[in-house]
Amino acid sequence: MTRDPMTNNHCETPPEGGVLETLMNRELENTCTPRRGILLACSVVLLFTTAASAQVDVESRSFAEAFFISHSVDANGTRSVEWLGSLVIWFLMATSVASIGLIGQLASTNRQARIAPEKIMHRASEYLDAGRYRETMTMLAEPASRSDFATVLLGGLERAPSGFQSMEGGLDQAATEVIARRVRRVEILNVIGQVSPMIGLFGTVYGMILAFQSIVASGGNADPVLLAGGIGTALVTTFWGLIVAIPALAGYAALRGRLDASLAEAISEAETLLEKFRPGPQAEGKTMDIDREDASS
């Protein structure tokens, strides 16, 4: 203990090293305080982010659920599933999946190689130019040569004994059958594209009926929450009707255009080859050559 010369009072003398430790502790406290603040701020931000994320997840689930299940709310605020509206939505969803699968299946079966294969058309032309009529018919009847072109041309060649006009009639009949069979399958997409908006419109009308029933039940002062169920059903069913119709009609247009082009090529090539049998200065007697070939064999 020492005496202060200015105040003549006694004061404690800090032990050796005490001043340095005090300064270091203060410096440490000044350094740790910002770090504690940063950690606290990060904790608060993380807490709010977690809460907001949970709320967004709930809202997202509710929003997504509205596209798959129709709900209604009664006057007591009880939320329940609207089964008729939900059935319309589920039916349109199943139709959408079926139409997309049908588009893929028709795109595979209506390829150029199945309708007018270049290799088969070239071989048929070579055989007919060489006078190998019976070999041409045998080749066209083979499973490896199965195509619309082979069916059409074979339908004409099989009537060779009855004359050229009969051959033309056989080719036209075979071509009509081939076109009808191909187009009938593709037309399914057109039907789906035309009917699905009508089913969606049915859901629209049904949803509006539910909304107006809510207005009547509340005496003309319906809570918007009560109206939301019916209006939601109307909008969602219309949405799914368009989701089904747009791909179906687009696929129908694309497939029908490609199918018409391939069938026209196959039938045109078959008619060109059949012209080799038309009676005339250069083709006289070719119609009966198949019969002579049969007799010689």
LUMTI-831257 format. One record per residue: z, y, x of N, C-alpha, C, O in turn. Coordinates in steps of 0.001 Angstrom, whole numbers, padded with zeros to 6 digits, always signed. Each point is the difference from the previous one (the first is absolute). Example, Ala and Ser with C-alpha at 12.3 -4.5 7.8 and 13.67 -1.06 7.14 Angstrom:
BEGIN
+007800-005690+013190+000000+001190-000890+000000+001200+000900+000665-000019+001036-001385+001069-001386+000060+001190+000820+000730+001090-000770+000169+001108+000509
# end
This chain:
BEGIN
+000000-001189+000861+000000+001189-000861+000000+001225+000888+000721+000056+000996-001556+000957-001369-000135+001238+000791+000254+001188-000882-000066-000092-001226+000358+001217+001856+000242+001249-000730-001283+000806+000002-000674+000131+001022+000358+000401-002176-001190+000859-000119+000398+001386+000453+000920+000597-000560-001604-000075+001571+000394+001322+000497-000267+001091-000987+000672+001030+000062-001625-001180-000990-000327+001069-000936+000980+000032-001165+000433+001066-000437-000093-002242-000054+000863-000053-001191+001414-000375+000329+000863+000066-000874-000583-000462+002107+001305-000437+000437+000503-001185-000813+001203-000223-000138-002177-000542-000407+000336-001194-000785-000341-001228+000812-000813+000030+000924+001460-001100-001303-000274-001265+000669-001108-000730-000731-000052+000031-001230-000815-000672+001946-001097-000802-000590-000126-001276+000768+000356-000107+001173-000891-000883-001905-000165-001302+000614-001256-000030+000825-001049+000506-000399+001174-001092+001525-001164-000152+000874-000626-001347-000286+000655-001034+000130-001905+001041-000514-000647-001286-000308+000005-000856+001217-000135+000488+001122+000286-001734-001332-000018-000895+001137-001336+000042+000675-000990+000491-000542+000987-001018+001738-001205+000034+000810-001072-000837-000696+000223-001142-000401-001371+001752+000280-001121-000676-000674+000005+000210-001487-000962-000416-000647+001950+001018+000054+000055+000173-001452-001057+000931-000519-000583-000263-001052+000311+001350+001753-001020+000977-000433-001365-000650-000035-000776+000227-000928+000474-001040+001941-001322-000646+000079-000169-000995-001144-001063-000089-000614+002146-000666+000336-000106-000961-001097-000172+000701-001335-000750-000458-000862+001453+001578+000697-000142+000749-001261-001418+000497-000199-000556-000108-001093-000033+000657+002156-001395+000480-000095-000957-001135-000307-000930+000167-000789+001150-001320+001404-000888-001143-000228+000128-000501-001447-000993-000370-000626+002237+000364+000101+000181-000439-001385-000684+000935-000978-000628-000426-000970+000772+001756+001261-000673+000960-000883-001527-000167+000061-000684+000076-001021+000176-000300+002210-001453-000172+000163-000455-001262-000734-001063-000038-000620+001911-000999+000713-000340-001240-000686+000011+000188-001515-000870-000519-000699+001850+001257+000197+000044+000266-001432-001208+000816-000452-000573-000274-001055+000179+001284+001854-001171+000809-000340-001279-000826+000006-000931+000265-000762+000900-001290+001649-001200-000836+000083-000043-001000-001141-001076-000270-000535+002212-000284+000151+000037-001033-001034-000180+000568-001394-000486-000688-000898+000878+001951+000714-000096+000580-001343-001432+000016-000533-000196-000406-001146-000835+000853+001905-001381-000058-000516-000450-001422-000273-000713-000252-000972+001124-000683+001822-000413-001381-000221+000573-000544-001306-000679-000696-000755+001953+001033+000509+000593-000437-001260-000732+000604-001197-000190-000659-001022-000213+001907+001161-000739+000647-001092-001349-000669-000244-000418-000184-001143-000261-000179+002242-001302-000657-000141+000150-001353-000675-000772-000358-000889+001793-000397+001333+000237-001304-000610+000334+000122-001474-000456-000799-000818+001266+001817+000477+000354+000217-001396-001229+000362-000831-000178-000492-001115-000656+001351+001669-001216+000399-000714-000938-001186-000207-000579-000167-001074+000435-000659+002122-000855-001187-000121+000537-000954-001054-000772-000602-000746+002081+000460+000680+000593-000882-000995-000273+000500-001412-000321-000777-000899+000455+002087+000720-000248+000576-001328-001459-000181-000398-000297-000374-001134-000628+000644+002084-001433-000155-000291-000330-001442-000341-000761-000263-000931+001336-000684+001691-000245-001414-000259+000520-000409-001374-000630-000796-000698+001794+001349+000309+000564-000327-001295-000901+000487-001134-000281-000734-000947-000170+001998+001063-000873+000545-001037-001348-000714-000029-000576-000202-001069+000071-000182+002244-001289-000704+000055+000096-001353-000677-000907-000402-000728+002012-000305+000969+000195-001302-000637+000077+000129-001514-000599-000783-000736+001350+001788+000282+000123+000200-001443-001338+000365-000629-000353-000501-001067-000394+001387+001745-001303+000396-000526-000967-001164-000009-000790-000160-000931+000856-000661+001987-000887-001168+000065+000298-000973-001120-000916-000557-000605+002188+000348+000326+000364-000897-001096-000500+000540-001330-000481-000756-000844+000596+002076+000660-000479+000599-001239-001508-000120-000117-000516-000270-001085-000201+000469+002192-001455-000125-000013-000423-001426-000311-000966-000225-000728+001709-000757+001295-000322-001394-000274+000147-000308-001480-000838-000682-000591+001917+001194-000005+000200-000235-001432-001106+000642-000808-000524-000609-000933+000155+001859+001288-001063+000682-000720-001341-000694+000205-000811-000084-000923+000579-000420+002152-001258-000690+000267-000091-001283-000809-001048-000318-000562+002159-000421+000506-000014-001215-000794-000241+000314-001462-000747-000711-000671+001368+001765+000170-000192+000372-001398-001444+000414-000250-000577-000355-001028-000009+001101+001957-001381+000445-000160-000959-001178+000056-000927-000084-000806+001141-000826+001749-000871-001171+000114+000175-000932-001189-000966-000601-000473+002181+000482-000004+000265-000880-001132-000727+000465-001251-000368-000814-000846+000159+002127+000725-000666+000538-001177-001438-000489-000113-000557-000012-001098-000060-000394+002214-001375-000464-000027-000103-001472-000381-001106-000489-000231+002204-000220+000159-000045-001432-000258+000796-000412-001243-000272-001051-000581+001237+001852+000171+000823-000325-001158+000122+001237-000873+000283+001093+000492-000495-001267-001782+000144+001104-000954+001421+000006-000556+000517-001036-000418+000108+002215+000418+001376+000139-000501+000032+000973-001170-000869+000857-000157+001893-001022-000646+000262+000923-001097+001485+000352-000001+000835-000779+000458-000524+001954-000974+001382+000475-000062+000318+000337-001448-000720+000766-000640+001814-001347+000120+000359+000270-001386+000851+001264-000092+000245+000665+001007+000200-000341-002206+000756+001230-000225+001345-000004+000712+000552+001063+000283-000022-002239+000008+001279-000097+000708-000154+000059+001508+000987-000077+000730-002224+000215-000257-000239+000050+001431-000112-001354+000665-000036-000093+001227-000021-000977-002045-000124-001350+000564-001445-000271+000376-000917+000181-000802+000736-000615+002032-001343-000271+000500-000309-001485-000145+000798-000852+000391-001980+000548-000967-000391-001394-000213-001479-000161+000321-000746+000976+000082+000338-002228+000097-001389-000312+000328-000838+000033-001276+000364-000605-001009-001475+001307+001064-000956+000024-001102-000997-001135+000230-000900+000110+000833+001071-001211-001589-000704-001235+000331-001494+000079-000280-000796-000500+000794+000404+001105-001882-001436+000058-000306-000737+000832+001034-001059-000396+000487+001622+001553-000152-000629+000818+001041-000017-000706+001348-000972+000105+000749+002054-000829-000437+000035-000737+001262-001020-001129+000019-000622-000255+001031+000441-000424-002163-000998-001067-000068-001410+000533+000212-000821-000644+000653+000543+001822-001205-001319+000616+000224-000199+000305+001478-001076-000235+000550+002120+000760+000091-000092+000305+001433-000223-001270+000806-000855-000030+000885+001610-001012-001182-000130-001256+000765-001366-000639-000223-000590-000549+000930+000086+000619-002162-001322-000563-000272-001081+000736+000785-000907-000625+000550+001004+001947-000500-000981+000772+000757+000115-000267+001500-001007-000028+000708+002230-000167-000229+000176-000338+001416-000651-001344+000322-000689-000131+001012+000907-000872-001875-000616-001304+000220-001522+000094-000080-000705-000655+000767+000204+001463-001687-001448+000180-000114-000570+000674+001241-001107-000318+000435+001866+001247+000130-000453+000667+001223-000140-000989+001148-000993+000019+000727+001994-000887-000567-000058-001012+001063-001161-000960-000239-000715-000358+000936+000527-000061-002198-001089-000927-000322-001369+000627+000256-000900-000673+000502+000731+001951-000841-001296+000652+000201-000324+000148+001481-001153-000160+000402+002161+000464+000413-000245+000116+001441-000380-001358+000585-000902-000090+000833+001591-000971-001272-000374-001334+000451-001388-000393-000463-000741-000652+000735+000379+001046-001956-001337-000307-000518-001075+000741+000776-001082-000540+000230+001366+001760+000174-000967+000750+000803-000272-000730+001316-001151-000124+000419+002210-000355+000227-000182-000740+001244-000775-001288-000206-000863-000343+000808+001166-000381-001893-000689-001261-000262-001482+000224-000313-000853-000751+000471+000551+001770-001253-001400+000288-000332-000763+000517+001217-001185-000294+000159+001848+001053+000689-000667+000473+001217-000367-001169+000908-001005+000050+000709+001823-001102-000733-000295-001168+000829-001114-000862-000591-000857-000488+000737+000857+000295-002052-000991-000881-000629-001358+000671-000195-001007-000689-000159+000965+002009+000168-001264+000710-000217-000585+000555+001291-000648+001047+000000+000876-001742+001074-000572+000418+001273-001497-000259+000028-000526-000785-000789-000149+001458+001710-001444-000168+000156-000349-001444+000350-001024-000511-000454+001854-000150+001249-000291-001373+000424+000070-000978-001166-000594-001075+000084+001284+001398-001150+000099-000888-001154-001061+000298-001053-000206-000800-000912-000454+001917+001025-000997+000385-001007-001415-000086+000562-000856-000678-000569+000615+001350+001662-001343+000026+000593+000109-000194+001506-000175+000957+000755+000465-002191-000298+000126-000235+001446-001346+000127+000705-000992-000596-000421+000970+001361+001475-001241+000237+000725-000571-001296+000580-001214-000205-000015+002069-000652+000514-000467-001236+000628-000711-000901-001002-001062-000539+000308+001622+000367-001490-000598-000869-001018-001314+000598-000498-000968-000731-000210+000923+002029+000021-001241+000622-000458-001104-000150+001037-001156-000234-000351+001503+000366+001612-000991-000143+001058-000508-001443+000076-001202-000216+000153+002082-000761-000255-000415-001403+000049-000867-000357-001195-000999-000704+000154+001360+001175-001346-000805-000283-001193-001405+000580+000149-000982-000643-000372+000887+001843+000908-001315+000607+000215-000820-000809+001006-001199-000192-000205+001809-000279+001269-000725-000798+000999-000463-001332-000588-001130-000423+000244+001992-000239-001014-000370-001292-000582-001160+000161-000977-000928-000809+000004+000970+001846-000842-001071+000193-000975-001312+000387+000684-001070-000432-000427+001145+001235+001472-001225+000354+000730-000627-001229+000667-001219-000075+000158+002053-000874+000226-000503-001219+000645-000388-001075-001012-000441-001084+000381+000605+001386-001685-000359-000983-001017+001030-001096-000175-000317-001035-000586+001523+001214+001061+001050-001021-000098+000841+000282-001257+001166+000386+000082-001798-000592-001242+000614+000400-001250+001200-000881-000365+001048+000500-000408-001218-001824+000563+001105-000880-000330+001180+000209+000947+001151-000078-000429-001410+000337+001682+001081+000281+000950+000705+001310-000363+001206+000151+000191-001985+000779-000714+000611+001264-000429+001003-000224-001120+001099+000554+000025-001475-001364-001006+000898-000284-001117+001229-000776+000455+001113+000252-000462-001326-001194+001367+001138-000762+000518+000959+000890+000767+001218-000110-000142-001778+000995+000958+000842+000921+000772+000788+000943-000915+001177+000264+000244-001826+000240-001292+000677+000914-000914+001103-000691-000796+000964+000647-000412-001096-001955+000192+001000-000746-000772+001180-000442+000840+000993-000471-000553-001062+000604+001860+001098-000419+000860+001222+000908-000190-000154+001196-000250+001373-001759+000369+001211+000834-000136+000069+001127+001031+000536+001070-000290-001073-001298+001493+000040+001040+001025-000880+001189-000349+000212+001100+000511-001206-001309-001384-000931+001074-000384+000368+000620-001340-000749+000826-000522+001882-001207-000040+000376+000465-001331+000173+001514-000005+000821+000553+000731-001608+000096-001566+000047+001457-000139-000768+000366-001262-000679-000838-000593+000794+002094+000190-000732+000453-001182-001505-000008+000246-000774-000318-000903+000364+000658+002092-001427-000050+000327-000535-001420-000145-001066-000200-000582+001790-000785+001100-000440-001396-000100-000053-000451-001456-000922-000718-000388+001902+001132-000428+000025-000378-001413-001204+000569-000741-000631-000694-000798+000314+001962+001065-001111+000649-000697-001337-000619+000414-000818-000342-000853+000602+000202+002146-001276-000540+000468-000175-001461-000423-001095-000420-000372+002171-000335+000431-000080-001397-000404-000297-000131-001490-000687-000930-000424+001213+001870-000374-000296-000016-001430-001474+000193-000287-000507-000510-000999-000193+001242+001861-001440+000149-000169-000782-001164+000549-000956-000447-000634+001329-000063+001795-000755-001092+000619+000103-001294-000796-000934-000801+000008+002035+000586-000686+000164-001237-000760-000968-000088-001175-000220-001089-000530-000356+002198+000118-000941-000006-001124-001455+000060+000474-000892+000334-000780+000661-000644+002005-001364+000039+000536-000971-000898-000755-001149+000396-000194+001553-001582-000241-000972-000847-000723-000508+000615-001291-001059-000403-000482+001773+001366-000101-000412+000598-001274-000848+001245+000180-000389+000615-000993+000089-000221+002216-000840+001163+000230+000783+001207+000469+001231+000029-000008-002010+000981+000424+000631+001178+000603+000818+000797-001016+001078+000492+000332-001568-000358-001551+000755+000745-001004+001351-000652-000277+001006+000686-000186-000996-002020+000161+001270-000692-000186+000924+000228+001192+001214+000115-000170-001780-000050+001378+000810+000284+001186+000623+001393-000100+001169+000185+000339-001942+000786-000800+000537+001357-000180+001127+000006-001031+001027+000654+000184-001241-001401-001281+001045-000068-001013+001268-000646+000527+001103+000450-000308-001254-001517+001112+001171-000645+000587+000730+000909+000961+001231+000005+000040-001985+000777+000745+000647+000948+000922+000749+001084-000761+001127+000346+000355-001756+000198-001410+000667+001052-000780+001267-000528-000673+001020+000687-000044-001092-001910-000479+001178-000559-000647+001132-000206+000999+001153+000330-000279-001491-000881+001452+001033-000207+001025+000577+001333+000462+001205+000105+000230-002057+000921-000089+000485+001316+000428+000933+000601-001043+001012+000610+000348-001347-000778-001626+000865+000526-001070+001367-000670+000017+001025+000663-000163-001013-001977+000361+001270-000722+000041+000844+000423+001200+001216+000157-000111-001870+000025+001255+000734+000414+001201+000597+001387-000182+001161+000232+000337-001961+000695-000873+000498+001368-000207+001161+000016-000983+001005+000673+000228-001145-001421-001328+001069-000022-001007+001289-000568+000588+001087+000510-000269-001212-001572+001077+001200-000614+000574+000697+000938+000972+001227+000102-000003-001999+000578+000830+000599+000925+000978+000596+001227-000673+001121+000405+000308-001867+000174-001215+000447+001248-000631+001201-000243-000894+000883+000850-000111-000849-002009-000526+001124-000302-000901+001320+000025+000738+001007+000450-000546-000995-000926+001773+001242+000008+000778+000399+001410+000416+001176+000360-000047-002156+000429+000452+000308+001366+000448+000436+000874-001173+000780+000937+000173-001289-001249-001369+000334+000805-001170+001490-000045-000336+000510+000869-000707+000179-001881+001214+001448-000068-000251+000688+001251+000545+000913+000535-000629-001353-000075+001794+000580+001224+000566-000268+001204-000899+000861+000865-000158-002039-000812-000420-000318+001115-000900+000908-000024-001225+000464+001044-000459-000213-002247-000070+000886-000121-001159+001416+000453+000356+000637+000730-000759-000155-001170+001916+001344+000409+000431+000069+001517+000160+000971+000633-000412-002015-000056+001017-000005+001448+000205-000068+000793-001290+000491+001127-000065-001100-001713-000970-000100+000707-001277+001238-000188-000872+000394+000911-000728+000218-002090+000803+001111-000313-000906+001337+000530+000526+000845+000435-000783-000651-000470+002104+001310+000392+000550+000394+001440-000356+001178+000224-000282-002079+000765+000275+000443+001328-000457+000426-000003-001465+000876+000768-000399-001502-001641-000407+000404-000078-001406+001415-000577-000128+000783+000434-000845-000469-001416+001696+001370-000538-000007+000982+001078+000463+001085+000143-000563-001474+000613+001593+000834+001115+000434+000164+001047-001097+001073+000585-000152-002147-000349-000615+000084+000951-001107+000934-000513-001090+000705+000781-000640-000703-002095+000431+000962-000577-000947+001428+000316+000437+000829+000399-000818-000542-000577+002107+001328+000346+000513+000292+001484-000134+001139+000393-000249-002165+000428+000413+000183+001451-000161+000421+000348-001419+000950+000753-000214-001671-001312-000750+000330+000266-001408+001392-000532-000336+000772+000653-000703-000463-001837+001210+001319-000579-000270+001111+000863+000597+001030+000215-000640-001231+000277+001851+000996+000869+000620+000207+001291-000768+001130+000466-000141-002221+000121-000360+000133+001232-000788+000717-000272-001324+000744+000850-000489-000967-002033-000090+000727-000356-001223+001498-000052+000272+000804+000482-000798-000437-001072+001935+001417-000049+000366+000574+001405+000186+001125+000278-000414-001907+000605+001038+000484+001363+000218+000214+000731-001321+001002+000696-000165-001925-000844-000769+000154+000679-001283+001119-000621-000833+000658+000697-000773-000443-001989+000926+001154-000609-000686+001312+000569+000514+000950+000162-000766-000888+000142+002059+001203+000629+000548+000212+001380-000594+001134+000396-000271-002217+000336+000067+000123+001340-000611+000510-000112-001434+000870+000760-000424-001431-001725-000317+000430-000177-001391+001462-000436-000070+000761+000488-000835-000374-001413+001722+001377-000505-000022+001018+001084+000328+001141-000053-000460-001554+001035+001254+000932+001075+000380-000085+001190-000928+000633+001024+000258-001394-001129-001327-000107+001107-000947-000821+001165+000513+000201+001133-000437-001105-001382+001338-000879+001053+000515+000504+000669+001251-000681+000870+000543+001845-001243-000067+000566+000590+001217+000257-001093+001034+001132-000204+000439-002179-000479-000067+000149-001140+000906+000305+000474+001412-000539+000994+000488+001421-001745+000140+000300+000241+001410-001205-000421+000833-000576-001059-000250+000180+001870+001242-001125-000409+000851+000173-001379+000623-000987-000691+000254+002221+000285-000005+000240-001329+000552-000456-001077-000978-000533-001030+000412+000744+001271-001725-000441-000968-000997-001517-000069-000076-000561-001068-000244-000103+002193+000449-001463+000032-000056-000624-000607+001253-001140-000463-000037+001874+000462+001134-000575-000434+001274-000420-001461-000034-000990-000372+000630+001734-000468-001362-000344-001414-000038-001368-000235-000603-000830-000691+000589+000584+001266-001772-001294-000186-000659-001141+000640+000772-001072-000589+000136+001300+001798+000371-001052+000676+000759-000289-000755+001294-001153-000106+000417+002202-000418+000218-000202-000789+001215-000824-001247-000268-000882-000344+000788+001162-000342-001901-000792-001175-000367-001466+000374-000207-000900-000718+000437+000670+001841-001105-001377+000441-000248-000746+000273+001300-001150-000411+000157+001793+001097+000764-000674+000370+001245-000198-001201+000916-001063-000148+000603+002073-000713-000493-000109-001130+000926-001048-001001-000469-000747-000526+000825+000670+000247-002119-001022-000925-000490-001401+000578+000196-000937-000733+000316+000795+002040-000502-001295+000628+000286-000338-000112+001481-001150-000248+000363+002144+000430+000482-000195-000123+001447-000509-001387+000372-000967-000127+000750+001618-000915-001274-000413-001358+000346-001351-000346-000596-000763-000759+000598+000453+001303-001769-001333-000227-000565-001094+000538+000899-001041-000637+000165+001268+001806+000418-000985+000572+000927-000031-000764+001318-001064-000172+000595+002234-000290-000136+000051-000777+001235-000839-001271-000132-000642-000425+000960+000648-000178-002144-000802-001204-000218-001476+000348-000140-000857-000677+000569+000558+001726-001320-001391+000297-000355-000815+000510+001190-001160-000383+000154+001732+001224+000672-000776+000629+001075-000534-001026+000997-001201+000005+000267+002040-000896+000305-000567-001001+000922-000957-000967-000693-001003-000409+000584+001317+000042-001838-000861-000957-000698-001388+000571-000226-000990-000687+000249+000890+001927-000715-001308+000606-000242-000733+000289+001299-001219-000151+000073+001959+000567+000959-000646+000238+001296-000529-001307+000587-001114-000043+000523+001917-001026-000611-000459-001295+000489-001175-000521-000802-000924-000588+000561+000951+000799-001872-001122-000442-000841-001292+000710+000384-001052-000629+000115+001136+001940+000082-001201+000755+000358-000563-000460+001346-001211-000169+000145+002085-000031+000829-000465-000419+001320-000590-001410-000029-001070-000244+000556+001777-000678-001208-000472-001378-000046-001266-000137-000833-000901-000761+000355+000829+001490-001456-001195-000095-000854-001230+000552+000717-001090-000561-000112+001261+001642+000837-001135+000545+000745-000491-000959+001074-001205-000204+000153+002137-000384+000590-000401-000958+001044-000587-001263-000614-000953-000566+000535+001520+000118-001663-000504-001198-000657-001415+000206-000527-000856-000868+000171+000602+002001-000805-001341+000278-000518-001037+000023+001124-001110-000510-000154+001490+001110+001290-000941+000061+001122-000293-001393+000556-001152-000312+000304+002179-000527-000167-000200-001342+000544-000805-000877-000963-000883-000743+000428+001186+000827-001728-000746-000796-000978-001452+000447-000076-000900-000832-000117+000666+002129+000182-001375+000494-000027-000785-000501+001208-001172-000355-000118+001820+000328+001273-000674-000511+001189-000310-001483-000130-001097-000434+000352+002057-000360-000857-000212-001442-000141-001111-000298-000994-000870-000827+000272+000890+001498-001429-001020-000262-001021-001368+000489+000458-001009-000661-000248+000966+001798+000906-001274+000526+000496-000620-000942+001034-001207-000240-000022+002027-000289+000922-000514-000932+001006-000483-001295-000651-001022-000555+000405+001753+000070-001414-000426-001218-000702-001319+000240-000727-000871-000870+000017+000704+002006-000644-001262+000306-000681-001147+000122+000995-001118-000428-000283+001389+001006+001439-001046+000117+001023-000459-001374+000474-001196-000231+000173+002136-000676+000037-000375-001355+000426-000715-000755-001112-000905-000792+000262+001309+001034-001490-000651-000684-001114-001434+000477-000193-000826-000738-000537+000522+001939+000959-001355+000525-000112-001002-000815+000821-001205+000079-000239+001690-000851+001191-000896-000851+000782-000670-001062-000871-001029-000560+000379+001614+000285-001547-000538-001010-000897-000863+000597-001112-000508-000738-000844+000338+002029+000831-000810+000605-001050-001459-000414+000181-000547+000090+001099-000076-000545-002187-001407-000405+000114-000878+001190+000384+000125+001084-000571-001005-001293+001534-000882+001052+000467-000858-000499+001129+000059-001173+000367-000866+002069+000191-000903-000438+001074+000747-000565+001196-000485-000929+000646+001664+001475-000338+000710-000450+001186+001086-001023-000314+000467-000688+000908-000056+000571-002155+001105-000898-000348-000400-001058-000997+000869-000643-000587-002162+000440+000374-000457-000951-001003+000411-001420+000383-000174-000429+001140+000710-000272-002100+000386-001383+000217+001375-000187+000580+000451-001141+000102+000257+002210+000292+001312-000170+000619+001061-000435-001007+001003-000610+000367-001232+000926-001624+000985-000361-000995+000154-001503-000110+001103-000499-000228-002178-000213+000384+000024-001437-000160+000225-000733+001329+000082-001228+000024+000019+001976+001078+000182-000652+001287+001309-000767+000056+000093-001025+000676+000926+001518-001388+001280-000698-000009-000134-001380-000626+000619-000962+000455-001458+000871-001536-000213-001283-000653-000753-000944+000934+000312-001188+000084-001307+001734+000616-000752-000851+000917+000899-000499+001118-000105-001143+000443+001012+002044+000012+000920-000380+001067+000930-001117-000476+000330-000913+000756+000094+001003-002041+000860-001042-000564-000748-001335-000087+000553-001066+000268-001848+001167-000657-000782-001229-000140-000224-000673+001353+000028-001226+000107-000253+002051+000935-000229-000577+001321+001263-000581+000598-000049-000937+000797+001202+001508-001195+001254-000514+000536+000472-001201-000786+001047-000568+000310
# end
